[in-house]
């Protein structure tokens, strides 16, 4: 007898079922874990098993972080050539990037301190992975000496991320001083190491829905719905931060730019729409270039500034990293002092510069985890922040694109004005 119904396999080939993005699957795992853990309660017999599953997944995620950050610093700073360093527009752009990124980090730690100062979650001692308070700060001299990586391998083994990063920075600068063929070979080696570690992280992230479900189950069973409410508050803080940054750069164009503000907003809207839907500044670059042509900006300067901005100037990243680390500290019951907060701001800027081009799920841990570890904040609960990162990232990418286009407008207008003044 001939079967009139097509097989499931042939039907799936004819009508492929769309797969959910990784971010959506992680978010589903978070919501399901919070709901199941809340229903199960703190006395559930399965709680140790879920804690073990979540801990194993988190340990696998921790495994490549330090060598990945080291390799990314080497490949990002040690092997490239100077990017249009001889041009006036590029020099101005790089100086402006550094100033505004530091301002973003300062805004992030200040805003985060205000938003998360009253966070209190009980019942999480078993899953926090750290102490309730940071140990007393050692004298300044001892602190500075501890930053020198006397034994970089030992620092990496003990999880001391700051000496590792400093050694990587020194190594990268020195790499640029040797002859180019040998420097290229060393850089290529570390690029291969970084690519391999990214593959490992990709494998671990395939299990992220399961790992996040287990972590969320454990957390919700012990603390109820308090963690879910605090994550929602964190998402709100990230959205407000992204909107505030975008509004600040629009205001800069309105106050200091020659371009009419209405014309700038109308030209920027397509690029902002692409950024919001794709969560990718790189994918928005063609729309930004079209916006610059619509505004009549000089193409030669725009062709220098905008690619640099897309590569180096993610204005929302220092704010986002600072907010996440401060929120994670409060979720762990840790009060960061002023020196730790200053270190968060500095590392947030540096990490923004060394994670260019990484996918969001991977760059999240490469950017956020080292900063948290550097100030003594356990990262056991960090995957919960990744699970709710999709919507804030839409606003963050839109802010990045708005800032890129606004700064390109201001800098190229200034360059054009200078050229006009120098003309006979």
N, C-alpha and C positions, 0 to 999 in steps of 0.2 A: 504494500500500500504506500502511495506517495504522500508524504507529510506536507500538508498545505501550508503549515506555519513555518516561516524561516527560523533557522537556528538562532540562538542568542548571539553566537559569535558572528554570523553573517549579518545579523541585524545591527550589531555594534559597529561593523565595518561600514555598513551603508549609512547608518545614522549614529555617528560617534557621540558619545556622552561627554559633554565638556567637563574637564576636571577643575576642581576648585583651586584657586591660587593658594600658595603656601600660607600667606598671611591670613586668608579666610579660614583655612583649616586650623591654624593655631588659635585664632579667635574662638572658633567653635569649641576647641578643646578647653580653652579657658572658661567659657561660659558653662559648659557641661560639667567641668570639674568643680567650679564654685557651687553650682546647684546641687550636684551629687554630694559634695562634702558637707554642705549646709544641712541637707536632709539626713545624712548619716550621723552627724554629731560627733563629739570628741571621744565617745566611748566605743565607737565602732571597731570591731575586731580586725577589719581590713586596713585600718589606718597605718600600721607599721609596714605593710606590704606596699602601699602606695608611696609612703615615705622613701622606701628603698628604691622603688622604680624611679621616682623623681630624682633621687640623689645620684643614682647611676647615670642617668641621662645628663644631669648637670655636670658631673665629673668628666664625662666624655666631651662636653662642650668647653669646659675649662682647659682641657688638655692642650689644645693648640694655640691658646691665646698669646702667651708670652713669646714663643718663637715666631708666631705670625706677626706680631707688632714689630719685633726686631727686624724681620725680613722686609716688612713694608717700609720701615724707615730707610733701610739700606737702598732698596730699589727706587724709592720715591725721591730721595735726596742725594744719593751717592752716584747714581749712574747717568742722570740726565745732563743735558747741556743747558746753559743759561737760556731762559726764555725771553728773547727779544730784550735782553737787559740793556742794550745800547739805545733803545728808543725812549724818547721822553714820555710817551704815553704809557709804556710798560712800567717804567720806573714809578711814575705817579700812581699807576694802578696798584702796584704791589705795596707801596707805602700806605695807600688808602685801605687796601684789604686788611693789612695788619692792624691798623688803627680801629677799623670798624669791627673786626672779629674780636678784638680785645674788649671793645665796648659791648658787644653782644654777650660775651662771657660775664662781664660785670653786671649787665642787666639780668642775666640768667640767675646768678647766685643771689642777687638782691631780691628779685621777684620770687625766687624759690624759697628764700628765707622767710619772706612774708606769707607765702601761700601755705607752707608746710610746717610752720612753727608750732601749731597746736595738734599735730597728728599724734594720736595715741592708739595703739592696737595691742590688746592684751591677748595672752594665750599662744604667742608665736615663739616662745623661747626655744622650743624643740626644733624648729625649722629655720631659725635665724642664722645659725652657724657662727655667731660672734658674741661678744660680750655686750652688756648693756651700755657701757660707756667706754670711750677711748681712754687708753692709759695716759697718765700725765705726760706733757711734752717734755722731752729732754732739753738741756741747755742748747742755745743756738749753735754753739761751736760743734757739739756732738751731732746735731741735726745736719749741719753742712758737711761734716766729715762722712756721715752715713750716706750722703748722696754720691760720693765718689765710689765708682764700682771697682773696689780693690780686687774682688773676685766675681766677675760678671756671671760665671756659671753658677756660683754659689748664690748670688742674688736671684737669678732666675729660678733656682731650685727652691728657694725660700719664699718665692712669690713677691720679692721686692721689685716692683715694676719700675719705679723712678730711676734707680741706678742702671737698670737694663736699658731704658730709653735714652738716658744720658750717654751711655757707652755706645749705643747705636748711632746717636747724633754725631759723636766724636769720630766714630769709625766712618760714617758717611762723608763727613767733611774731609777726613784724611784720604779717603778713596778718590776724591776728586783731584788730589795733588799728585797721584802717581800717573805713569804713562797710560794713555787711553786704552790700548789693547788689553793690558792686564786688568785695568779697572772694569772694562766691559765684561771680561770673563768672570770676575768676582760678582759683578752685578747680575749677570745672567744666572749664576749659580743660586744666588738668593732669590731671584725671580722664580726659578724653578721650585725652590723651597716654599715660597709663598703660594704659588699655584697649587702645589701638592697639599698644603695645609688648608687651602680654600676648598679643595675637593673633600677633605676629611670633614670640614665643617658642614659642607653640603650634605654629606651622608648623615651626620648627626641631626641636621635640621629636618631630614625626612621623617625622623621620629619625634619631631617637636610637638605635634598634636598630642601624642601619648605622654611625653615628658611633662608638657605644660598641664595636661589633664591631671596627672598624678600630683604635681606640685600644688595645683589649685585645689584639688580634693583635700590634700593634707592641710593646707592653710585655712580653707573655709570650714573644715571640720573642727578646727581648734579655735577659730576666731569668729565664726558666723559670717554675716554679710559685711562686716566692717571693712575687710580688705577690698571687696568689690566697690564699696562707696569711696574708698580712698583712691582706687585706681581711676574711678570716674572723675574725681577731683583733679588727679594728675592730668588726665586727658584734657580737662577744661583749662588747666594752667598752660599746657602746651599750645592749645588753640589760641588762647588769649595772647601768649607770647608771639606766635606766628603772625597774628593780625597786627599786634603792636609794632613788630619789626617792619612789616610791609608798610604800615601807615607812616612810620618814621621816615622811610626813604621817599615815599610820595610827598611828604611835607618838605623834605630837602629839595626835591625838584621844584616844588611850588615856591620856595623861598629863595633858593640860590640859582635856579636854572633859568635859561633864556626861553626854553620851550614852554608854551602855555600848558598849564596843568591839565586842562580838559583834553588837549591833543595827546599828551603823554598817556593819560588813562585810557583813552580810546585805542591808541596804538598798542598798549601793553596788554589789553584784555585777551586777545587770542593766545599770546604766550602764557598768560596766567591760566587760561583754560586748559591748555595742553599740560602745563605743570600739575594742575590739580588732578587731572584725570590719569596721567601716567606716573606721577610721583618721580619724575626724572628731569633734572635740569638739562642734561645732555640732549634728551629728546626734544626739549623746548628751544634749543639753540637756533634751529632754522626759523622758528616763529619770532625769536628775539631779533635775529638779523633782519627779517622782514619789517619788524616794528621800527628798527633803526633807520631803514630806508624810508619808511613812511614819515618819520620825523625829520628826514633830511639831514641826518648826521653824517659827518665825513667818513667814507667807507674805509679809508686806510687806517684811521685810528680805531674805528669800531672793530675792524678785523683783527686788531691786536688785543683790545681790551676785553671784548666779550668772550673769546675762547679762554683767556686767562681767568676771567671771572667764573666761568663754568667749572674750570678745573680746580681753582683755589678758593673761591669766595662763596662758600655756603654760609650765609649770614646766620641762618637759624641753627646751625649745628652747635656752636658753643652754648647758645641758650638752652637747646634741647638736652645736651649732655649735662649741663649744670643742673637743670631742673630734675632730670632723672636721678642723678647721684644724690642730690639733697633729699628727694623724695624717698629714695632707697635707704638713705641714712636714717630718716625718721621712722620708716617702716621697721627698721631694725632696732629702734629705740636708741639711736646714737645721736648725740648733740655734737656737731662739728664746731670747732673753734675757728677763730679768724685765720690763723695760719693754714688750717686745712681748707678753708673756703677759698683762700687766695690760691692755694695749690690746685684746687678744682678748676678755677678760672683759667690758670695758665695752661694746665694740661688739656682742658677743653679746646683751647685754641690750637695747641700742637697736634692733638689727635685729629682735628678737622683737616689738617694739612697732609696727613700721611695715609688717609683711608680713601683717597680719591679713586673713583671708578669701581668700588666694591658694591655688590648688590646690597639692598637695604637690610635684609635679614642677617647677612654676614657682617656688614659694617656696623650694625648695632652693637654686637658684642665686641668687635675690634675697637670701637670708639668709646664705649661706655664702661666696659669691665675694667680696663687698666686704670681709668681715673678713679673708680670706686675703690679698687684694691690699693691704690697709692695713698688714700687717706684712711685706710683701715675699715672700709665698709664691706661686709660680706656680700657676695653676689648671688647667694642662694635663691633669692627672690627676684633677681633681675629678669628671668624669662617671662614673668608676669607682665612686666612693662613692655617687652617685645610684643606680647599678645595683643596689646591695645594700641600699638604704634601706628596702625594703618591710617586712621582718620587724622591724628595729629600730623602725620607725615605729609598728607595732602596740603595742609595749611603751611607746613614748613617749606615744602618745595615751591609753593606759590610765593612765599616770602622771599625765597632765594632768587627766583626769577625776577621778581619786582626789584629787588636790590641790585641784581646784576644789570638790569636795563637802566635803572635810575643812575647808578654810578657811572655806567658807560655814557649816559647822556651828559652828566655833569662834567666828566673828564674830557670828553671829546669836544664839548662846547668850549671848555677852557683852552684846549689845545688849538682849536680853530681861531679863537679870539687872539691867542698869542701869535699865531701865524699872521693874522691880519695886522697886528701891531708891528710885526717885523717887516711886513711887506713895504717896498718903497712907495 
